[in-house]
Amino acid sequence: ALVQDHLARDPFSGQAFVFRGRQGHLIKVLWWDGQGLCLFAKRLEKGRFVWPATAGAAAALTPAQLAMLLEGIDWRAPLRTDWPTIAG
């Protein structure tokens, strides 16, 4: 109902809709797999999920950004652990 009413989106479109709890420790993903609605939930033991500033609207994330979000990584400014070397 939240997806249809508040976001004005079709929950059966195949898109993943992600919601975060108030404290930032819990995240839920709602996704239509073609047979039914799937609800995935994840709670972080330490840290919080980094959430995009949306001002009440929906935000679109790339698959890579969503993967980092679900891992608890700050997807807005990820840091490389190894910089590529330039042969020269």
Buried (B, 14 or more C-beta within 10 A) or exposed (E): EEBEEEEEBEBEEEBBBBEBEEEBBBBBBBBBEEEEEEEEEEEBEEEBBBBBEEEEEBEEBEEEBBEBBBEBBEBEEEEEEEEEEEEE
